[in-house]
Amino acid sequence: MALKELSSLEKFLGLKKHNKYSTQGDNKVPVLQSNNGPMVGLLTVCSHLVNEAKRPELLGTSTEHRAMVHQWLEYRVTKVDGCTREEAKTVLKDLNLYLQDKVYLAGNCFTLADALMYYGLHPLVVDLAVHEKEHYVNVTRWFDHLQHYPRLRHHLCPVVVLRNRVYIGGHH
Amino acid sequence: MTKEDAQGSTAEETQSKKGLKKQQKEAEKAAKKAEKQAKLAADQQGTEEDDFAKDQYGIAAMVQSQQKLDRELVRVQDLTPEMADKVIWLRARVHTSRAKGKQCFLVLRQQQFNVQALVAVGDRASKQMVKFAANINKESIVDVEATLRKVEQKIESCTQQEVELHVEKIFVISQAEARLPLQLEDASRPEGEGDEDGRATVNQDTRLDNRVIDLRTTTSQAIFRLQAGVCMLFRETLTKKDFVEIQTPKIISAASEGGANVFTVSYFKTSAYLAQSPQLYKQMCICADFDKVFCVGPVFRAEDSNTHRHLTEFVGLDIEMAFNYHYHEVIDSITDTMVQIFKGLRDRFQTEIQTVGKQYPSEPFKFLEPTLRLEYTEGVAMLRQAGVEMGDEDDLSTPNEKLLGRLVKEKYDTDFYVLDKYPLSVRPFYTMPDPSNPKYSNSYDMFMRGEEILSGAQRVHDPQLLTERAIHHEIDLEKIKAYIDSFRYGAPPHGGGGIGLERVCMLYLGLHNIRQTSMFPRDPKRLTP
């Protein structure tokens, strides 16, 4: 899964050279061999790719911005990956509250945080029923925005998001 | 004195001091008791002495039809300001009674109507009478003679707001036990309110165990009057369309819908089944030239489902009719009947709908004229557009049915619609296949608020095709020989469908459990009351 992500990220960044990745350990942590030794971990590899593509703004423009982006990347790897159904509910609830008044996760522009959170949340969102997608309305809005972001989606299937509210009131 | 002695003597002293104190206390107690007894005796004497109104109240002898009283009992709903200053008799239940010094306020209730009544110490009523009135158990039935008076300030808590009764005589005709298994106020409270204020609501099992009391709430009265209305409108509409009401047997020799969900009864030396639907007999009546028939009767399904919408016994409203050339004639007739029922409820039972809405608020029921009819393939397409994955010939699961209901409501703004041309593979063996596409059939389902209320179809009226379909479904031909035989002597093309009375009421009112619209529901866990 992580390898597909990295391949999509390469395509998004417009990198001509496609790296060969290997995995390590039970959690299939991606590893990239380089001249300076092996790079282990999804975040490490992604940051490296961003720098290679000369798109450092995707990691944040100011110190605070970079910190925010990094915080979301951490969130992805620690809270989202491998979470149970119960944990997923908490993640979606928190995210829904956070995204109430924001278009992107960090700052006012697209960053690597959005890309990796989109990849990471896809397996959660794809299984949501229509009424759940309506319940987490801000997550759904952000998700729909991201999955239409040019050249980002690649290996993931599009999730259907209805334009109009179908469930009025609580009962479904 | 030695220390011991000293201690001893002080011990003795304290002993005697203690003893004295004890004696004193006992003496006080005895004195108090004597006082109390004397007071009680005085009171009793007092009550006996001063009760000039002895004959104006009390517990009446059990009504064993001892006498024919030519007395008119006025209905609570008729108590209006126009009747002010009249002396009237009425019989009602004591809803509440509250004493306040020399007065007692009663609320007397009759079905959905209630009125305030006042028993006050004066030249008509004695202190003892007021006390008696205040102590009448709730729900007791009383006969009251009173003067009707207008009030200056509206009594908001009663249905009769502009009048009150000044009681002159009050007799208990039937006394209720002091402890009620549930309080009517709690049973009438909306769910949300109960949680907020910390006041009780009554859960469903308690209600059903004590149905006689639960049915007295204004909401229950309204629900079942509306249900009676559905039955009445069903009969009225179909009779106007020249349908004939028939009665079909419920003890039958072969399971009509398949052997799985049928109740077996012992029948003398053999066994028989309780009818799962009047299907076979409706069709036989068509073959017997009754042309258009309907029947209202119990349906028994031994389905071990404990859901919000399944009962083991419910009332089926069934329709069957011969048609000329196309089964859509049948669909049009059924949908028109349903629309007439909805209109009739909306126009003639608005009070009941509002009453139910106070405890169970919901959106009013919406429908289109002519009724919306979608093809099954369209429904599947709408679901796929919303992200649901399903095959062309798959049956609709309950969640998908509900989602489709929502999508249809959003797109067409209707709570009632027909889904036509179901896949043949998911329908019973007697369903007529589609002439142009063997994968589909001339069958349809109707939905209210996204839940299925009717399943119907054009029936196979040709004995040869019927036999083929039965073989295809691996049904034992011996068991349905009589059924197939009924089509061998000329049978018109026909179709029909059946609806569940309880489900229609539940969905029309926007309620969420079918036990609310069944007076004495039957499910796998409940056989009484």
Interface residues (C-beta under 8 A of the other chain):
Chain A: A129 V130 V159 V160 L162 N164 R165 V166 Y167 I168 G169 H171 H172
Chain B: E363 Q385 A386 G387 P399 K402 L403 R406 L407 K409 E410 H512
